[in-house]
Amino acid sequence: MGGLLCVPIAWPAVIPTPSAMTFYYTFSAAFPLLVVGALAAAQRLLSTGAPGLGAAVASLVIGFGLFGRALPGTIYQMMDRSLSGWHVMLVVAGLAAVAPAAWRWRRGDPAAVGLPDDKAWTWKRLRLIVTGGLVSLVALPFAMISTERLAAVLEVSWRTLVTYPTARAAMLGGMTLAAAVILSTLAGLWPLAGALTAATAQIAVSAPLAIALLATSDAGPTRWFGALLGVAIGAAAAANRWRIAAAATLSVGAATCLFIAFSATSGQPQKLVGQQSTTPALLMLVLATAAATAVVGATAPVLAPRGAVPAVLGPISGVLVMAGVQTAPVIYLRSGASPRSISANLPLDTAGVLLLVSAAAIGGLGIAHYLSERWAERKRAELIRQEAAAAERDRLARPIHDGVLQVLALVQREGSELGGAGAQLAALAGEQEVALRNLLSGNTTEPGAATADLRAKLSGLSSPAIDVSAPADPVILSVGPATEIFAAVQAALDNVRQHAGPGARAWILLEDEGTGVRVTVRDDGVGFEPHRLQDAARSGRLGVEQSMRGRVHDLGGTTTIKSRPGRGTEVEFWIPRQR
């Protein structure tokens, strides 16, 4: 649609006698559509795994807008409805490039089809469109305020506003800017930050570009070549993976150039125009264009995951730039300066400060985006881990239910009928059955309990063959860690029963060290050679590795095992308290 509207602009023969107002309104309708359409293409590229190309396209949308100001006849194009050959060639080239894509997607974009009906009109999807539309219209009510009405609101004479038109324009621009920022919050914090960053860079380069273009007005092709070089540098900076650092560097470099130019002209940059100083003006043109282009390109990948590139870099930042450029000059009205000659006192020093602000903003935006992406990746990894664990439990549930649980149920039933040792075995089998079912269901904590007393749990293991030494006060831990430590101690005692030899005794020592707990299990059995643990792991006997070391390692602790033949075994667990 934007391309079709540009045809009567670039080719007046299509409309034999277009009026000036027809020309103006057609141009006003075509340009925003072209910008939003190109930014939508950048959004698509960024969303489909081409960040470099997408960022370059987004930067070129703004960059070529700046480049267009350097073309011959641009300054006077709105006074003369017949455009130069440059504009005709650019529009024709743009339409020629769009035509193949339009033919390919004549039946629609498949990626935009298939959205469920229940999600088609959610506020999350519509808020960017609504915000962009509201911000685009925000300037209209302020533009309709008459001078008399504005003077009445401000309680000043209307003659004062007529005498100082720059002040009146700045007041209306300031109101527009404030309203646009407030409305932009509807889109969210990320779009607001992106819009302010892109707009700040464009506002900052408006004054240096005006000076540079006026100073090089007689330089012939040098002017548009410098603007094109700046656009190319900015697009190249946006296309590489270090786009944030490159954009910040170009902004700082452009700011430095402006500070030097401001100092060299004794705070009167209009000297560059009067003296037609081509070389410094050309350098200013290249750096300013490159900085603005690179900042916009670096902002696009940050906005792309939120689908905000067309709305934010199009209408929202466009209105902010327009209002900001309209507001800024009034700050630099000096006492005694003519209010009608404000363009002769363009603020290069503050433009440099704004470029430094945009450099800091794009750096902060990049860091925030990086941290957000890393947090999202960790969250996705945790979800994948949980899904994998659930899938593994489901895979093991059927054979365990058909085998181990059935055997435990049989032992519990038969043992309870025998009495004595059989009843004790049945009770143990029942406990293990419940624990195994909880494990398969993912429930590894005791219901209704948030903490547990590890001292009480270990004291329950005391028997004629096991001595337990513990502090006098309870050792309170979360249920999960307490259960895991108790299970690791039980695994160590099982090894004593199986491998320490007949008549071996065991001692359990519990120590509360404040920052963690230490549990030592020692026996006076036959001991073993150190290589026995590695041999057992290689042969598939993983009791030590999983039941003891694995449990303690998952809690962030350490396991130390010491043993010598004939000297018994000592197993020490240290587990930090979870904050």
Wavefront OBJ file of the C-alpha trace (Angstrom):
o trace
v 0.000 0.000 0.000
v 2.805 2.422 0.841
v 4.551 1.626 -2.415
v 1.399 2.208 -4.443
v 0.813 5.556 -2.744
v 4.364 6.582 -3.620
v 3.728 6.118 -7.344
v 1.738 9.351 -7.811
v 4.342 11.166 -5.732
v 7.336 10.054 -7.766
v 5.519 10.021 -11.067
v 3.372 13.182 -11.385
v 2.251 12.077 -14.839
v -0.073 9.549 -13.215
v -2.076 12.459 -11.775
v -2.081 15.186 -14.435
v -2.644 18.199 -12.202
v -2.264 17.220 -8.574
v -2.782 20.032 -6.123
v -0.214 20.845 -3.460
v -2.545 19.572 -0.709
v -3.156 16.312 -2.593
v 0.587 15.893 -2.917
v 1.138 16.595 0.772
v -1.578 14.260 2.081
v -0.575 11.442 -0.259
v 3.011 11.710 0.905
v 1.892 11.831 4.548
v -0.089 8.617 4.093
v 2.555 6.767 2.088
v 5.618 7.330 4.219
v 4.371 5.807 7.523
v 3.044 2.763 5.651
v 6.405 2.280 3.984
v 8.241 2.546 7.304
v 5.924 0.142 9.158
v 5.996 -2.335 6.270
v 9.803 -2.378 6.139
v 10.028 -2.723 9.924
v 7.543 -5.615 9.780
v 9.923 -7.331 7.355
v 12.754 -6.759 9.830
v 10.580 -8.220 12.606
v 9.973 -11.321 10.490
v 13.685 -11.790 9.804
v 14.563 -11.361 13.471
v 11.863 -13.842 14.521
v 12.927 -16.523 12.036
v 16.570 -16.798 13.047
v 18.260 -14.074 10.984
v 19.184 -11.473 13.629
v 21.965 -9.854 11.641
v 19.903 -9.354 8.499
v 16.842 -8.259 10.473
v 18.826 -5.688 12.463
v 20.407 -4.400 9.248
v 16.983 -3.957 7.606
v 15.638 -2.113 10.654
v 18.668 0.183 10.679
v 18.377 0.868 6.957
v 14.767 2.007 7.364
v 15.949 4.904 9.536
v 19.297 5.276 7.828
v 17.853 5.796 4.373
v 15.432 8.318 5.839
v 18.481 10.298 6.960
v 20.192 9.664 3.624
v 17.169 11.061 1.790
v 17.755 14.454 3.400
v 21.139 14.639 1.657
v 19.775 14.069 -1.858
v 19.684 17.006 -4.246
v 16.506 19.060 -3.953
v 15.391 17.554 -0.663
v 15.342 20.826 1.230
v 12.886 22.356 -1.203
v 10.916 19.248 -2.203
v 7.823 20.165 -0.170
v 7.711 23.549 -1.948
v 7.894 21.958 -5.375
v 5.642 18.991 -6.037
v 7.839 17.686 -8.869
v 10.482 15.506 -7.261
v 13.981 15.029 -8.512
v 15.195 12.084 -10.535
v 16.834 10.669 -7.404
v 13.455 10.136 -5.749
v 11.941 8.641 -8.882
v 14.803 6.128 -9.145
v 14.603 5.202 -5.452
v 10.838 4.615 -5.539
v 11.047 2.612 -8.765
v 13.909 0.515 -7.345
v 11.934 -0.093 -4.158
v 8.830 -1.179 -6.053
v 10.930 -3.446 -8.271
v 12.362 -5.133 -5.191
v 8.923 -5.510 -3.574
v 7.233 -6.937 -6.670
v 8.795 -10.465 -6.509
v 7.923 -10.787 -2.827
v 4.352 -9.603 -3.470
v 3.942 -12.205 -6.217
v 5.390 -14.981 -4.056
v 3.102 -14.227 -1.131
v 0.047 -13.255 -3.186
v -2.059 -15.810 -1.252
v -0.838 -14.604 2.119
v 1.987 -15.382 4.492
v 1.679 -18.970 5.797
v 3.392 -17.967 9.046
v 0.509 -15.602 9.831
v -2.170 -18.316 9.463
v -3.369 -20.819 12.044
v -3.637 -18.723 15.193
v -6.227 -20.267 17.535
v -9.422 -18.264 17.794
v -9.161 -18.007 21.571
v -5.849 -16.179 21.273
v -6.584 -13.967 18.271
v -7.805 -10.910 20.196
v -5.874 -11.008 23.456
v -4.659 -7.730 24.913
v -1.071 -8.990 24.798
v -1.295 -9.180 21.007
v -3.325 -6.025 20.495
v -1.636 -3.620 22.893
v 1.226 -2.793 20.503
v -1.214 -2.019 17.703
v -3.425 0.034 19.995
v -0.473 1.891 21.496
v 1.042 2.648 18.096
v -2.279 3.994 16.838
v -2.883 6.159 19.900
v 0.643 7.596 19.845
v 0.302 8.351 16.118
v -2.800 10.425 16.820
v -1.576 12.122 19.976
v -0.188 15.165 18.164
v -3.522 16.048 16.522
v -5.368 17.519 19.534
v -2.349 19.609 20.524
v -1.868 20.877 16.974
v -5.485 22.105 16.969
v -4.948 24.317 20.024
v -5.123 27.923 18.927
v -2.654 30.554 20.055
v -5.351 32.334 22.054
v -6.391 29.108 23.817
v -2.789 28.184 24.647
v -2.148 31.687 25.986
v -5.262 31.418 28.195
v -4.122 28.082 29.595
v -0.635 29.446 30.317
v -2.048 32.773 31.567
v 0.138 34.852 29.252
v -0.614 37.320 26.513
v -1.253 35.807 23.083
v 1.016 38.486 21.632
v 3.898 36.937 23.574
v 3.370 33.581 21.846
v 3.116 35.298 18.473
v 6.369 37.149 19.159
v 8.095 33.955 20.268
v 6.872 31.227 17.882
v 9.700 28.917 18.931
v 8.463 28.970 22.507
v 4.910 28.172 21.365
v 6.130 25.270 19.229
v 8.233 23.962 22.117
v 5.251 24.068 24.496
v 3.107 22.091 22.103
v 5.996 19.726 21.447
v 6.554 19.214 25.149
v 2.888 18.376 25.715
v 2.973 15.984 22.771
v 6.147 14.367 24.079
v 4.729 13.877 27.579
v 1.470 12.412 26.257
v 3.336 10.090 23.863
v 5.594 8.754 26.643
v 2.608 8.159 28.928
v 0.723 6.302 26.190
v 3.848 4.288 25.321
v 3.758 2.689 28.767
v 0.709 0.741 27.572
v 3.038 -1.275 25.343
v 5.212 -2.373 28.289
v 8.593 -1.472 29.735
v 10.701 -3.093 27.000
v 8.948 -1.255 24.131
v 9.083 2.002 26.108
v 12.823 1.619 26.738
v 13.449 0.735 23.090
v 11.430 3.693 21.820
v 13.211 6.158 24.107
v 16.627 4.785 23.123
v 15.974 4.985 19.377
v 14.301 8.396 19.665
v 17.122 9.890 21.746
v 19.696 8.958 19.114
v 17.603 10.441 16.291
v 16.887 13.654 18.212
v 20.590 13.984 18.991
v 21.673 13.824 15.341
v 18.994 16.187 13.983
v 21.016 19.354 14.723
v 24.421 18.091 13.476
v 22.819 16.745 10.307
v 21.181 20.106 9.601
v 24.509 21.914 10.025
v 26.445 19.331 7.999
v 23.960 19.400 5.110
v 23.938 23.196 4.990
v 27.741 23.338 5.155
v 28.070 20.853 2.267
v 25.236 22.235 0.130
v 27.722 23.216 -2.603
v 29.818 20.044 -2.315
v 27.953 18.177 -5.062
v 27.960 14.365 -4.767
v 30.187 14.554 -1.699
v 27.202 15.278 0.523
v 25.065 12.296 -0.439
v 28.156 10.068 -0.629
v 28.972 10.943 2.999
v 25.397 10.251 4.094
v 25.407 6.928 2.232
v 28.742 5.989 3.820
v 27.312 6.725 7.276
v 24.267 4.556 6.577
v 26.507 1.710 5.367
v 28.703 1.910 8.473
v 25.663 1.936 10.770
v 24.029 -1.003 8.968
v 27.271 -2.993 9.089
v 27.531 -2.313 12.827
v 23.943 -3.482 13.348
v 24.422 -6.631 11.276
v 27.285 -8.132 13.300
v 26.957 -9.965 16.610
v 28.656 -7.124 18.538
v 25.982 -4.628 17.482
v 25.427 -3.248 21.004
v 29.106 -2.436 21.521
v 29.436 -1.100 17.955
v 26.404 1.191 18.315
v 27.656 2.540 21.643
v 31.132 3.117 20.169
v 29.767 4.989 17.153
v 27.581 7.126 19.424
v 30.543 8.037 21.608
v 32.639 8.778 18.519
v 29.943 11.036 17.066
v 29.564 12.815 20.413
v 33.312 13.424 20.549
v 33.209 14.900 17.035
v 30.386 17.247 18.066
v 32.217 18.405 21.169
v 35.311 19.180 19.086
v 33.238 21.061 16.495
v 31.485 23.034 19.216
v 34.780 24.024 20.826
v 36.486 24.777 17.502
v 33.714 27.202 16.535
v 33.624 28.853 19.983
v 30.105 27.600 20.535
v 28.857 29.026 17.212
v 28.474 26.062 14.816
v 26.872 28.329 12.183
v 30.458 29.288 11.285
v 30.760 25.919 9.550
v 27.864 26.900 7.305
v 29.173 30.374 6.565
v 32.685 29.138 5.797
v 31.445 26.100 3.821
v 33.848 23.892 5.823
v 33.337 20.680 3.863
v 35.777 18.332 5.621
v 34.618 18.763 9.254
v 30.972 18.920 8.126
v 31.400 15.719 6.105
v 32.966 13.939 9.089
v 30.087 15.125 11.267
v 27.594 13.895 8.659
v 29.139 10.418 8.419
v 29.453 9.847 12.167
v 26.024 11.236 13.071
v 24.278 9.161 10.401
v 26.210 6.028 11.358
v 25.438 6.471 15.076
v 21.679 6.901 14.620
v 21.501 4.020 12.143
v 23.483 1.669 14.391
v 21.491 2.494 17.545
v 18.180 1.753 15.815
v 19.587 -1.473 14.370
v 20.904 -2.581 17.772
v 17.523 -1.840 19.388
v 15.581 -4.043 16.956
v 16.810 -7.483 18.207
v 15.873 -6.498 21.764
v 12.320 -5.678 20.665
v 11.902 -8.609 18.266
v 11.098 -11.324 20.892
v 8.193 -9.132 22.014
v 6.953 -8.510 18.458
v 7.418 -4.778 18.967
v 9.728 -3.725 16.113
v 7.113 -2.249 13.696
v 5.136 -0.367 16.345
v 8.046 0.874 18.465
v 10.581 1.864 15.810
v 7.791 3.132 13.552
v 4.986 5.319 14.917
v 6.001 5.437 18.588
v 9.619 6.500 18.168
v 8.623 8.656 15.161
v 6.259 10.760 17.266
v 8.820 10.975 20.079
v 11.445 12.222 17.625
v 9.082 14.779 16.112
v 8.046 16.132 19.522
v 11.598 16.060 20.854
v 13.024 17.982 17.907
v 10.219 20.509 18.282
v 10.857 20.912 22.016
v 14.648 20.973 22.243
v 15.556 24.316 20.571
v 13.741 26.478 23.113
v 16.241 25.445 25.777
v 18.998 27.215 23.886
v 17.406 30.592 23.431
v 19.989 32.956 24.829
v 19.216 36.361 26.205
v 19.348 38.849 23.393
v 19.117 36.213 20.666
v 16.518 36.676 18.018
v 13.671 34.192 18.513
v 13.340 33.815 14.774
v 16.995 32.880 14.235
v 17.169 29.916 16.570
v 18.396 27.694 13.736
v 21.608 29.728 13.789
v 22.309 28.613 17.344
v 22.029 24.819 16.992
v 23.134 23.081 20.217
v 25.972 20.774 19.197
v 27.219 20.393 22.760
v 23.888 19.130 24.046
v 23.482 17.000 20.933
v 26.747 15.357 21.975
v 25.395 14.818 25.492
v 22.269 13.202 24.035
v 24.454 10.891 21.957
v 26.293 9.845 25.104
v 22.920 9.211 26.745
v 21.859 7.049 23.797
v 25.161 5.140 24.035
v 24.517 4.430 27.713
v 20.885 3.546 26.971
v 21.703 1.037 24.238
v 24.383 -0.487 26.471
v 21.974 -0.852 29.367
v 19.280 -2.212 27.064
v 21.715 -4.790 25.703
v 22.829 -5.910 29.172
v 19.219 -6.176 30.369
v 18.304 -8.195 27.267
v 21.287 -10.512 27.794
v 20.371 -11.151 31.424
v 16.733 -11.704 30.468
v 17.728 -14.224 27.796
v 20.019 -16.112 30.181
v 17.264 -16.261 32.797
v 14.811 -17.528 30.179
v 17.311 -20.164 29.028
v 17.814 -21.386 32.598
v 14.063 -21.540 33.068
v 13.677 -23.525 29.840
v 16.496 -25.870 30.876
v 14.822 -26.448 34.244
v 11.498 -27.205 32.541
v 13.233 -29.629 30.191
v 14.931 -31.314 33.145
v 11.634 -31.655 34.979
v 9.945 -33.064 31.888
v 12.802 -35.524 31.391
v 12.575 -36.606 35.030
v 8.822 -37.080 34.740
v 9.263 -39.085 31.547
v 11.882 -41.274 33.232
v 9.579 -41.880 36.199
v 6.787 -42.839 33.836
v 9.104 -45.207 31.981
v 10.171 -46.928 35.205
v 6.744 -46.907 36.840
v 5.248 -49.833 34.903
v 8.038 -52.409 35.365
v 8.527 -51.399 39.005
v 4.804 -51.612 39.672
v 4.598 -55.020 38.019
v 7.743 -56.331 39.742
v 9.205 -54.683 42.845
v 5.971 -53.295 44.286
v 4.210 -56.607 43.864
v 7.044 -58.403 45.699
v 7.010 -55.858 48.534
v 3.243 -56.223 48.873
v 3.634 -60.007 49.024
v 6.394 -59.762 51.681
v 4.240 -57.385 53.723
v 1.209 -59.702 53.549
v 3.039 -62.952 54.231
v 5.306 -61.468 56.931
v 2.411 -60.061 58.914
v 0.946 -63.578 59.162
v 4.193 -65.072 60.545
v 4.605 -62.681 63.514
v 7.898 -61.927 65.278
v 10.750 -61.246 62.821
v 8.332 -61.742 59.961
v 6.118 -58.913 61.260
v 9.161 -56.619 61.486
v 10.116 -57.549 57.913
v 6.542 -56.855 56.804
v 6.649 -53.408 58.408
v 9.894 -52.579 56.610
v 8.470 -53.833 53.334
v 5.409 -51.618 53.841
v 7.573 -48.566 54.483
v 9.644 -49.232 51.387
v 6.547 -49.745 49.280
v 5.172 -46.356 50.360
v 8.531 -44.654 49.760
v 8.857 -46.216 46.313
v 5.341 -45.176 45.312
v 6.059 -41.611 46.452
v 9.277 -41.613 44.427
v 7.491 -42.752 41.278
v 4.831 -40.089 41.742
v 7.426 -37.357 42.296
v 6.402 -36.784 45.920
v 9.608 -37.121 47.959
v 8.652 -35.025 50.982
v 6.483 -35.800 53.944
v 2.988 -34.315 53.560
v 2.121 -31.479 55.919
v 5.691 -30.941 57.129
v 8.089 -28.151 56.186
v 10.987 -29.063 58.512
v 12.269 -32.155 60.294
v 14.527 -32.902 63.261
v 17.517 -34.832 61.946
v 18.580 -35.600 65.514
v 15.288 -37.386 66.207
v 15.466 -39.304 62.925
v 19.007 -40.607 63.566
v 18.279 -41.361 67.217
v 15.619 -43.804 66.007
v 18.390 -45.943 64.497
v 19.885 -46.700 67.919
v 20.115 -50.426 68.699
v 22.407 -52.825 70.581
v 24.742 -52.830 67.539
v 24.464 -49.111 66.755
v 25.386 -46.221 69.038
v 24.109 -42.727 68.179
v 25.740 -39.541 69.481
v 23.922 -36.277 68.778
v 23.649 -32.726 70.201
v 21.274 -32.084 73.061
v 19.248 -29.612 70.986
v 17.216 -30.573 67.917
v 18.923 -30.261 64.528
v 16.218 -28.712 62.341
v 16.476 -29.017 58.561
v 14.075 -28.850 55.668
v 12.186 -32.091 55.120
v 13.866 -32.880 51.823
v 17.507 -32.601 52.975
v 16.729 -34.339 56.288
v 15.129 -37.261 54.450
v 18.037 -37.557 52.021
v 20.667 -37.477 54.797
v 18.754 -40.108 56.766
v 18.579 -42.311 53.644
v 22.344 -41.912 53.058
v 23.049 -42.957 56.680
v 20.771 -45.968 56.256
v 22.700 -46.937 53.111
v 25.965 -46.731 55.078
v 24.483 -48.964 57.834
v 23.310 -51.448 55.208
v 26.914 -51.710 54.002
v 28.009 -52.367 57.610
v 25.486 -55.216 57.934
v 26.479 -56.742 54.597
v 30.250 -56.267 54.457
v 31.701 -55.429 57.897
v 31.512 -59.020 59.124
v 29.543 -60.768 61.881
v 29.385 -58.970 65.199
v 30.530 -55.616 63.799
v 29.346 -52.548 65.644
v 28.600 -49.100 64.230
v 28.715 -45.585 65.672
v 26.826 -42.563 64.336
v 28.004 -39.054 65.244
v 25.843 -36.029 64.365
v 27.392 -32.527 64.601
v 25.570 -29.240 64.021
v 28.148 -26.738 62.712
v 25.761 -23.843 62.102
v 26.462 -23.426 58.386
v 25.991 -27.144 57.848
v 25.698 -30.537 59.490
v 28.241 -33.333 59.627
v 27.278 -36.975 60.055
v 29.912 -39.670 60.590
v 29.212 -43.410 60.390
v 32.072 -45.590 61.672
v 32.339 -49.362 62.199
v 34.919 -51.796 63.554
v 34.506 -54.320 60.761
v 36.962 -55.917 58.388
v 37.431 -52.835 56.186
v 38.394 -52.956 52.507
v 40.953 -51.872 49.962
v 40.363 -48.414 48.418
v 40.077 -49.788 44.872
v 37.052 -51.853 45.867
v 34.745 -48.852 45.408
v 35.848 -48.330 41.785
v 35.528 -52.056 41.084
v 32.000 -52.069 42.525
v 30.952 -49.058 40.389
v 32.326 -50.684 37.207
v 30.449 -53.903 37.940
v 27.146 -52.028 38.351
v 26.916 -52.060 42.152
v 26.101 -48.378 42.712
v 25.054 -48.346 46.343
v 27.896 -46.072 47.433
v 27.875 -43.855 44.323
v 24.141 -43.240 44.201
v 22.666 -44.003 47.619
v 25.380 -42.111 49.493
v 27.560 -39.888 47.292
v 24.747 -39.035 44.860
v 22.284 -38.012 47.551
v 24.784 -35.822 49.398
v 26.115 -34.298 46.166
v 22.597 -33.243 45.124
v 22.364 -31.374 48.435
v 25.609 -29.530 47.698
v 27.605 -31.563 50.232
v 30.599 -33.877 50.199
v 31.197 -37.539 51.113
v 34.488 -38.852 52.483
v 35.140 -42.599 52.854
v 38.191 -43.962 54.706
v 38.932 -47.652 55.150
v 41.816 -50.081 55.619
v 41.713 -53.847 55.789
v 41.202 -54.948 59.419
v 40.727 -51.345 60.630
v 37.053 -50.801 59.876
v 35.428 -48.076 57.742
v 34.509 -44.446 58.335
v 32.000 -42.579 56.163
v 31.612 -38.829 56.690
v 28.833 -36.679 55.191
v 28.926 -32.884 55.245
v 25.852 -31.021 54.032
v 25.465 -27.197 53.961
v 22.287 -25.669 55.318
v 19.996 -24.437 52.577
v 19.237 -20.721 52.935
l 1 2 3 4 5 6 7 8 9 10 11 12 13 14 15 16 17 18 19 20 21 22 23 24 25 26 27 28 29 30 31 32 33 34 35 36 37 38 39 40 41 42 43 44 45 46 47 48 49 50 51 52 53 54 55 56 57 58 59 60 61 62 63 64 65 66 67 68 69 70 71 72 73 74 75 76 77 78 79 80 81 82 83 84 85 86 87 88 89 90 91 92 93 94 95 96 97 98 99 100 101 102 103 104 105 106 107 108 109 110 111 112 113 114 115 116 117 118 119 120 121 122 123 124 125 126 127 128 129 130 131 132 133 134 135 136 137 138 139 140 141 142 143 144 145 146 147 148 149 150 151 152 153 154 155 156 157 158 159 160 161 162 163 164 165 166 167 168 169 170 171 172 173 174 175 176 177 178 179 180 181 182 183 184 185 186 187 188 189 190 191 192 193 194 195 196 197 198 199 200 201 202 203 204 205 206 207 208 209 210 211 212 213 214 215 216 217 218 219 220 221 222 223 224 225 226 227 228 229 230 231 232 233 234 235 236 237 238 239 240 241 242 243 244 245 246 247 248 249 250 251 252 253 254 255 256 257 258 259 260 261 262 263 264 265 266 267 268 269 270 271 272 273 274 275 276 277 278 279 280 281 282 283 284 285 286 287 288 289 290 291 292 293 294 295 296 297 298 299 300 301 302 303 304 305 306 307 308 309 310 311 312 313 314 315 316 317 318 319 320 321 322 323 324 325 326 327 328 329 330 331 332 333 334 335 336 337 338 339 340 341 342 343 344 345 346 347 348 349 350 351 352 353 354 355 356 357 358 359 360 361 362 363 364 365 366 367 368 369 370 371 372 373 374 375 376 377 378 379 380 381 382 383 384 385 386 387 388 389 390 391 392 393 394 395 396 397 398 399 400 401 402 403 404 405 406 407 408 409 410 411 412 413 414 415 416 417 418 419 420 421 422 423 424 425 426 427 428 429 430 431 432 433 434 435 436 437 438 439 440 441 442 443 444 445 446 447 448 449 450 451 452 453 454 455 456 457 458 459 460 461 462 463 464 465 466 467 468 469 470 471 472 473 474 475 476 477 478 479 480 481 482 483 484 485 486 487 488 489 490 491 492 493 494 495 496 497 498 499 500 501 502 503 504 505 506 507 508 509 510 511 512 513 514 515 516 517 518 519 520 521 522 523 524 525 526 527 528 529 530 531 532 533 534 535 536 537 538 539 540 541 542 543 544 545 546 547 548 549 550 551 552 553 554 555 556 557 558 559 560 561 562 563 564 565 566 567 568 569 570 571 572 573 574 575 576 577 578 579
